[in-house]
Amino acid sequence: MVVTKTLTRRQRIMKAIITKKYGPPEVATIQEIEKPIPKENEVLVKVLATPVTSGDARIRGLNVPFGFKFITKLMFGFKGPKNPVLGVVFSGIVEESGGKVTAFSKGDAVFGSKEGFGCHAEYLVIKENGAIVHKPEKVSHEEASSIPFGALTSLKYLRDFGKIKKGQKILINGASGALGVYGVQLAKYFGAEVTGVCSTSNVELVKSLGADHVIDYKKEDFTENPETYNIIYDTVGKLEFSKCKASLNKNGTILLAAAGLKEYSQVMSTSISGSKKVVAGVAIFKKEDLKVVSELVELDHIKPVIGRRFKFSEIVEAYTYVDGGHKVASAVLKL
């Protein structure tokens, strides 16, 4: 005789941050929705920490680069996000595994990134072959959740787009942000000489991450000094190629983590002519790269950085902070 376990209503539902329309932070509200059930190739994760990233904020507010609103709506929903539960990064505990899952078991501590959002909730399901790995033991769940968005993006830009090499001189604009704090550490790991650009209040933080030189942009404009670089990595979408061109070495590259139509046209034109290149693209988060990042954490080449912590119920405050444009590292929600 098969005994079927009957779940109570409390066991069938969960709390999640719901965004049904684009708009200011207040459009995000906490509601009760049905708890997901893992398929045979998926795991159910109890989320313990999840950051509010700049990517989440851009989609919530439809605050995208010029010329990209239509394609963003086409991809994510015209009146509001098709998946109303935003959030791309998580850390938590495996609560249940599908029948064909072999890499994870109930109770495993894991972290990663979920394609298509869904992390701003008490539970999520993710495919076993997705961007999920076991959490490094030396970091907490809050610390682990702060890592993937910035580290995976910067790994993609520096290693794959920028072809970073040992001994190169690299400038990172926005060195104290979510991408910048990991960009500095990864560039040092790859053997580069790193200059970080940040505000006065974050100079010491960027130095502590290993930057060889730090420029306070409130006191100095790096484009006005004679120093040149192999790579300029703009993590915040504030630099103009025309203004930075003289700061690039011959065959130098400017990497743009945030780019609009104008910048993508420069990607095309500089790929055809000229020795200095503009490079932009989409960083796809992969399990293999997350494994690399996790190993670098274990080996102390990367340390997590959290700027501010918020309660799950403080989602409006967290979004307001991120929207302000001066976020330091990661803004983490604690569940």
C-alpha positions as CSV (number, residue, x, y, z in Angstrom):
1,M,0.0,0.0,0.0
2,V,1.3,3.4,-1.0
3,V,1.1,6.1,1.7
4,T,0.6,9.6,0.4
5,K,1.9,12.4,2.6
6,T,-0.6,15.2,2.8
7,L,1.0,18.6,3.1
8,T,-0.6,21.4,5.1
9,R,-1.2,24.8,3.5
10,R,1.8,26.2,5.3
11,Q,4.0,23.5,3.8
12,R,2.7,24.2,0.3
13,I,3.3,27.9,0.2
14,M,6.3,30.2,0.7
15,K,7.0,33.9,0.9
16,A,8.5,35.6,-2.2
17,I,9.2,39.1,-3.4
18,I,6.7,39.7,-6.2
19,T,7.2,42.3,-9.0
20,K,4.2,42.3,-11.3
21,K,4.9,45.6,-13.1
22,Y,7.9,47.8,-13.9
23,G,8.5,50.8,-11.7
24,P,10.1,52.2,-8.5
25,P,11.2,50.1,-5.5
26,E,7.7,50.1,-4.1
27,V,6.4,47.8,-6.9
28,A,8.2,44.9,-5.2
29,T,6.0,43.4,-2.4
30,I,6.2,40.3,-0.3
31,Q,3.4,37.8,-1.0
32,E,2.7,34.2,-0.4
33,I,2.8,31.9,-3.5
34,E,3.0,28.2,-4.1
35,K,6.2,26.5,-3.2
36,P,7.9,25.0,-6.3
37,I,8.3,21.3,-6.8
38,P,11.5,19.9,-8.2
39,K,11.5,17.9,-11.4
40,E,13.6,14.7,-11.7
41,N,16.7,16.7,-12.8
42,E,16.2,19.6,-10.3
43,V,16.9,20.4,-6.7
44,L,14.7,22.4,-4.3
45,V,16.8,24.9,-2.4
46,K,15.8,26.6,0.8
47,V,17.3,30.1,0.3
48,L,19.1,31.6,3.2
49,A,20.6,34.7,1.5
50,T,20.2,36.4,-1.9
51,P,21.5,39.8,-3.0
52,V,19.7,42.6,-4.8
53,T,21.9,43.1,-7.8
54,S,22.1,46.0,-10.3
55,G,20.6,43.5,-12.8
56,D,17.6,42.9,-10.6
57,A,17.1,46.7,-10.2
58,R,17.4,47.4,-13.9
59,I,14.7,44.9,-14.8
60,R,12.4,46.0,-11.9
61,G,12.7,49.6,-13.0
62,L,13.2,48.9,-16.7
63,N,16.3,51.1,-16.3
64,V,18.2,49.7,-19.3
65,P,20.7,51.4,-21.7
66,F,19.4,53.6,-24.5
67,G,17.7,51.6,-27.3
68,F,17.2,48.4,-25.3
69,K,13.7,48.9,-23.7
70,F,11.8,47.2,-26.5
71,I,14.1,44.1,-26.6
72,T,14.1,44.0,-22.8
73,K,10.3,43.9,-22.7
74,L,10.3,41.3,-25.5
75,M,12.6,39.1,-23.4
76,F,11.2,39.7,-19.9
77,G,7.6,40.8,-20.4
78,F,5.8,43.9,-21.8
79,K,3.7,45.0,-18.9
80,G,6.0,43.6,-16.2
81,P,8.4,40.7,-15.6
82,K,7.0,37.4,-16.9
83,N,8.7,35.8,-13.8
84,P,7.5,38.2,-11.1
85,V,10.1,36.7,-8.6
86,L,13.3,38.4,-9.5
87,G,16.8,37.6,-8.1
88,V,19.6,35.9,-9.9
89,V,21.9,34.7,-7.1
90,F,21.4,32.6,-4.0
91,S,23.0,30.6,-1.2
92,G,21.1,28.0,0.8
93,I,20.4,24.4,1.7
94,V,19.2,21.6,-0.5
95,E,15.8,20.5,0.8
96,E,14.8,18.0,-1.8
97,S,16.4,16.4,-4.9
98,G,14.7,15.0,-8.0
99,G,15.0,11.3,-8.7
100,K,17.7,11.7,-11.4
101,V,19.9,14.1,-9.4
102,T,23.2,12.6,-8.3
103,A,25.5,15.6,-7.4
104,F,23.4,17.0,-4.5
105,S,21.7,15.6,-1.5
106,K,19.3,16.9,1.2
107,G,21.2,19.1,3.6
108,D,24.0,20.1,1.2
109,A,25.0,23.8,1.4
110,V,25.0,25.2,-2.1
111,F,25.3,28.6,-3.9
112,G,24.9,29.8,-7.4
113,S,22.9,31.7,-10.0
114,K,19.5,30.8,-11.4
115,E,18.8,31.6,-15.1
116,G,15.6,33.5,-15.6
117,F,15.4,34.8,-12.0
118,G,13.5,33.3,-9.1
119,C,16.0,33.7,-6.2
120,H,14.1,36.4,-4.2
121,A,12.0,33.7,-2.4
122,E,12.1,31.3,0.5
123,Y,12.6,28.4,-2.0
124,L,13.7,27.9,-5.6
125,V,14.2,25.0,-7.9
126,I,17.3,24.8,-10.2
127,K,18.5,22.2,-12.6
128,E,21.4,20.0,-11.4
129,N,23.5,21.0,-14.4
130,G,22.8,24.7,-13.8
131,A,25.1,27.2,-12.2
132,I,25.0,25.6,-8.7
133,V,27.9,24.1,-6.7
134,H,28.6,23.3,-3.1
135,K,29.3,26.3,-1.0
136,P,32.9,26.9,0.2
137,E,33.0,25.9,3.8
138,K,35.0,28.9,4.9
139,V,32.3,31.5,4.0
140,S,28.8,32.0,5.4
141,H,25.7,31.9,3.3
142,E,25.4,35.6,3.2
143,E,29.0,35.9,2.1
144,A,28.6,33.1,-0.5
145,S,25.5,34.9,-2.0
146,S,27.5,38.0,-2.5
147,I,30.1,36.3,-4.8
148,P,28.6,34.9,-8.0
149,F,27.1,38.0,-9.7
150,G,30.2,40.1,-9.5
151,A,32.8,37.4,-9.7
152,L,31.3,35.5,-12.7
153,T,30.7,38.7,-14.6
154,S,34.2,40.0,-14.0
155,L,35.7,36.6,-14.8
156,K,33.9,36.6,-18.1
157,Y,34.9,40.1,-19.0
158,L,38.6,39.9,-17.9
159,R,39.4,36.3,-18.9
160,D,37.2,35.8,-22.0
161,F,36.4,39.2,-23.4
162,G,39.7,41.0,-22.3
163,K,42.1,38.1,-22.7
164,I,43.9,39.3,-19.6
165,K,47.6,38.4,-19.4
166,K,50.2,38.4,-16.6
167,G,52.1,41.7,-16.4
168,Q,49.4,43.8,-18.1
169,K,48.3,47.1,-16.6
170,I,44.6,47.3,-15.9
171,L,42.3,50.0,-14.7
172,I,39.0,49.1,-13.1
173,N,36.4,51.9,-13.0
174,G,33.9,51.4,-10.2
175,A,36.4,49.3,-8.2
176,S,34.2,49.2,-5.1
177,G,31.0,48.0,-6.7
178,A,29.7,44.4,-7.0
179,L,31.7,43.8,-10.2
180,G,34.6,45.9,-9.2
181,V,35.5,44.3,-5.9
182,Y,35.9,40.9,-7.7
183,G,37.4,42.5,-10.8
184,V,40.3,43.8,-8.7
185,Q,40.8,40.4,-7.0
186,L,40.6,38.4,-10.3
187,A,43.0,40.8,-12.1
188,K,45.5,40.4,-9.3
189,Y,45.1,36.6,-9.5
190,F,45.8,36.7,-13.2
191,G,49.0,38.7,-12.5
192,A,48.1,42.2,-13.6
193,E,49.1,45.5,-12.2
194,V,45.8,46.9,-11.1
195,T,44.6,50.5,-10.7
196,G,41.2,50.9,-9.1
197,V,39.0,54.0,-9.5
198,C,36.5,54.7,-6.7
199,S,35.2,57.4,-4.4
200,T,37.0,58.8,-1.4
201,S,35.2,56.7,1.1
202,N,36.1,53.4,-0.6
203,V,39.8,54.0,-1.2
204,E,40.9,51.8,1.7
205,L,38.5,49.0,0.7
206,V,40.0,48.9,-2.8
207,K,43.5,48.9,-1.4
208,S,42.6,46.0,0.9
209,L,41.5,43.9,-2.1
210,G,45.0,44.1,-3.6
211,A,44.9,47.1,-6.0
212,D,48.4,48.4,-6.7
213,H,47.1,51.9,-7.2
214,V,43.8,53.6,-6.3
215,I,42.5,56.8,-7.9
216,D,39.9,58.8,-6.1
217,Y,37.7,60.1,-8.9
218,K,36.5,63.0,-6.8
219,K,40.0,64.3,-6.7
220,E,41.5,63.1,-10.0
221,D,40.4,62.3,-13.6
222,F,42.5,59.4,-14.8
223,T,42.0,60.4,-18.4
224,E,43.9,63.6,-17.7
225,N,47.1,61.9,-16.6
226,P,49.7,60.3,-18.9
227,E,49.3,56.7,-17.6
228,T,48.1,54.2,-20.2
229,Y,46.6,50.7,-19.8
230,N,46.2,47.4,-21.6
231,I,42.7,47.1,-20.4
232,I,40.2,49.6,-19.0
233,Y,37.3,47.7,-17.4
234,D,34.3,50.0,-16.8
235,T,32.0,48.1,-14.4
236,V,29.4,50.9,-14.1
237,G,28.8,52.3,-17.6
238,K,30.2,55.8,-17.0
239,L,33.1,56.0,-19.4
240,E,33.2,57.3,-23.0
241,F,35.5,55.6,-25.4
242,S,36.4,58.9,-27.1
243,K,37.6,60.3,-23.7
244,C,39.4,57.1,-22.6
245,K,41.0,56.3,-25.9
246,A,44.2,58.2,-25.1
247,S,44.5,56.2,-21.8
248,L,44.7,52.9,-23.7
249,N,48.0,51.4,-24.9
250,K,48.3,50.5,-28.6
251,N,46.1,47.4,-29.0
252,G,44.4,48.3,-25.7
253,T,40.8,47.3,-24.9
254,I,38.0,49.0,-23.0
255,L,35.6,46.5,-21.6
256,L,32.0,47.9,-21.0
257,A,29.9,45.9,-18.6
258,A,26.9,48.2,-19.4
259,A,26.5,49.3,-23.0
260,G,23.8,50.9,-25.2
261,L,23.3,51.1,-28.9
262,K,26.1,53.7,-29.3
263,E,28.6,51.5,-27.5
264,Y,27.6,48.4,-29.5
265,S,28.1,50.4,-32.7
266,Q,31.6,51.2,-31.4
267,V,32.2,47.5,-30.7
268,M,31.5,46.9,-34.4
269,S,33.5,49.8,-35.8
270,T,36.6,49.2,-33.7
271,S,36.5,45.5,-34.6
272,I,37.0,46.5,-38.2
273,S,39.5,49.3,-37.9
274,G,41.9,50.8,-35.4
275,S,44.2,49.2,-32.9
276,K,42.2,50.1,-29.8
277,K,39.0,48.1,-29.2
278,V,35.7,48.5,-27.5
279,V,34.3,45.2,-26.2
280,A,30.9,44.5,-24.7
281,G,28.7,41.5,-24.3
282,V,26.5,39.3,-22.1
283,A,28.0,37.3,-19.3
284,I,26.4,33.9,-19.2
285,F,26.8,32.3,-15.8
286,K,28.0,28.6,-16.1
287,K,28.6,25.9,-13.6
288,E,32.2,25.4,-14.8
289,D,33.0,29.1,-14.1
290,L,31.3,28.9,-10.7
291,K,33.5,26.0,-9.8
292,V,36.6,28.1,-10.7
293,V,35.3,31.0,-8.6
294,S,34.5,28.6,-5.7
295,E,38.1,27.1,-5.8
296,L,39.6,30.6,-5.8
297,V,37.5,31.4,-2.7
298,E,38.8,28.2,-1.0
299,L,42.4,29.2,-1.9
300,D,42.0,32.7,-0.6
301,H,42.4,34.4,-3.9
302,I,38.9,35.8,-3.7
303,K,37.3,37.1,-0.5
304,P,33.6,38.0,-0.4
305,V,32.6,41.6,0.2
306,I,29.2,42.8,1.5
307,G,28.4,46.4,1.5
308,R,25.1,46.3,3.3
309,R,22.7,43.6,4.7
310,F,18.9,43.9,4.7
311,K,16.1,41.8,6.1
312,F,13.9,40.1,3.5
313,S,11.1,42.4,4.6
314,E,13.3,45.4,3.7
315,I,13.2,44.8,0.0
316,V,12.1,48.4,-0.8
317,E,14.9,49.8,1.2
318,A,17.4,47.5,-0.5
319,Y,16.2,48.5,-4.0
320,T,16.3,52.2,-3.0
321,Y,19.9,51.7,-1.9
322,V,20.8,49.9,-5.2
323,D,19.0,52.5,-7.3
324,G,21.1,55.2,-5.7
325,G,24.0,54.2,-7.8
326,H,26.6,54.2,-5.1
327,K,26.3,50.7,-3.9
328,V,29.4,49.2,-2.3
329,A,29.9,45.6,-3.3
330,S,26.8,43.5,-2.6
331,A,23.4,44.4,-1.0
332,V,22.4,41.1,0.6
333,L,18.9,40.0,1.8
334,K,18.9,37.7,4.8
335,L,16.1,35.2,5.0
